[in-house]
Amino acid sequence: MRTRVLHSQGPARDVRFCLVFPRESLSIPVMRRVLGDTLNRLGVDENSVSDLLLAVTEACTNVLRHAGPGRKYEVVVKVGRNRCVLQVLDNGRGIEPARLRTARRTQLRRPPVRPVPLLKRRANSASADVSQLPESGRGMAIMRACVDDVSLRSGRGQGTVVQLRKRIALRDDAPLANLSGWALKDAG
């Protein structure tokens, strides 16, 4: 794992950082831990952190399953007073434009679902077994249920960027809550 601090000119209004991981399954729990700890230390409320971690986990899992050849992927994070933007970038084979348009049309037809209550409801019913739920094909719906906006940019042979945007709340003791009084120092 490698981290990179992105520099900006003038006083800091946002915290931006980039996490770079090898493309292997063991990197996902490490990403969750590092990102979750960082968001918590910045003062992002617990519910927002949980939603963001679930959505970014789905995006990273999609990189491992679908991106094809490549040695790494990146999670770029920008946290402000009331919003968080996460980007998951890979340098894999990308998605053909026709498949991307079809996927977007399919997603537009289906209303977003809240996966946790749905799974709890199914798990509580006597006739349903959670192990029988389909494993594949839920990632975009889960991401859309957890964040305010999901966008996807891809090109054949150019990799894919999944961008997740979410309005967040900060705890009262959050360093980002009082940015007007001080500027964040660059860790680099």
N, C-alpha and C positions, 0 to 999 in steps of 0.2 A: 504494500500500500504506500502511496506517496501523496502528500498534500501540496497544494499550490495556493498561494494567496494572490488574489487578483488586486492590483493596485488601482486606485482612482485618484483623481486630482481634486483638491479642495477638501473641505471638512467631510468627514464620513457621515453618511445618512443611512447607509445599509452595510451589512456585513456580508461579504462575498468570499466564498472559498470553493475549492475544487478537490474532490477526492478521486484518486486514480487507483483502480483495482485490476488485478489479473482476472481474466475471464475464466473463473472456476467457481464451482458451487460454494466452496468454503468462504468466498469473499462476501456473500450476501449477509450472513449473520454479523460479520465484522463491519460491513457498511452500516447495518442497522444500529449496532452499538455505538460506533463513532458518530454517526449523524444524530442519533437520539440524544447522546450525551451532550453534543455540541448545541443542539437546539434547546435542551433543558438549561444549560449554562447561560445561554443568551436570554432566557426568561420566557420562552414560548410556552403557552399553557399546555397542560398534559393532554387534553383532548385533541388539540391541533397537532401535537407531536405524534400521537397515535395514528391519526388519519394520514399524515404525511408519510410516516414509516410504512404503513400498509400499501399506500399507492406507489411509493418508490420501490418497495420490494417487488411488487408486480412488474414494474417497468424493468428492473434489473433481471428478474427471472426471465422475462421475454428476451433480453439480450442473450442470456446463456442458451436459451432454447432455439432462437430463430436467427441470430445475427450471422451465423456461419463463421468462416475463418477470421481470426483476429486474436490478439494477445491481451487486450485490455479494454476496459470501458471506464467512463468518467461520470461522476455525479457532481454537477455544478450547482451551487446553492447560493441564493441571494435572499437574505432575510432583512426585512424592514420593520417599521413600527406596527404595521397592520397587515402585512402580506408576506408570503414566502413563495419564491419561484424555484422549483427544482428542475434541472435538466439532466436527463440520462442520455449520454452520447456513446455510440459505438462506431467503429470503423468497419463494420461487417458488410455483407453483400447488399444491404438495403432492401427496400420493397419496390416492386415494379409499380409504376404509376397507376396502371389499371386495377391492380389488387388493392391499392391504397384507396382509390375512389370507391370501389365496391365495399370495402370495410367501413368507410365513412358513411355511405348510404345505409348500410345495415345498422350502424350505431344510431343514426338519426331516427330510424323507425322504432327502435326499442327505447322505452323510457328508462332512465337510470334507476337502478335498484340499490337499496341499502343492503349489502351482503350479510352483515352480522345478524340483524333481526330476521332476515329471510332464512338463514341457516339455522338459527335458534328455533324458529317456528317449525321448520322441517325436522329438526332433530328431536323436538318434543312430541311430534305426532307418532303414534304407535306404528303406523304403516311405513314411515320413511326411515331410511338408514343413511346417515351422512356419508358413509363410505360409498354409496351408490351414486352420489352426485357427480356430474361430469367434471373431470379434472381440467380439461383444456377448454379454452375459448371464453373464459370469464374475466381475463385480465383487464381489458378495456372497461368493462362494466364496473369492476371493482374500483379501478382508478377514478372513473367518473363519479362514483358514489362517495369517494373520500375527499375529493378536492373540487374546487369551483370550476376549473377549466383544464382540459387535457387537449394538447395539440401534438400532432405528429408530423415531422418532416423527414422525408426519405427520398432517396434516389437510387436507382439500380447501380450497385458498385460504389456508392458514396456513403454508406452507413445510414444510421437513423438517429434522430433526436426526438425524444419524448419530453415535452414540457408540461409540468404540473404546476398550476397556480392555485393558491389557497389564501383566503382571508384568515388571519390569525389573531388571537388575543394574546397579550403579554401579561405576565404576572406583574404585580405592583413593584416588586424588587428587581425587575428586568433591567439589565444595562441599556437595552435599546429604548426603554420607556422615557429616558431623560437625555436623549442625544443632544438637545440644545445646550445643555450645560457643559458638555465636554466632547471631545473627539476621540474616537476609538484609535488606538495605536495599531499600526501594522505589525503583524507577527513576523514578517519576513525580514 
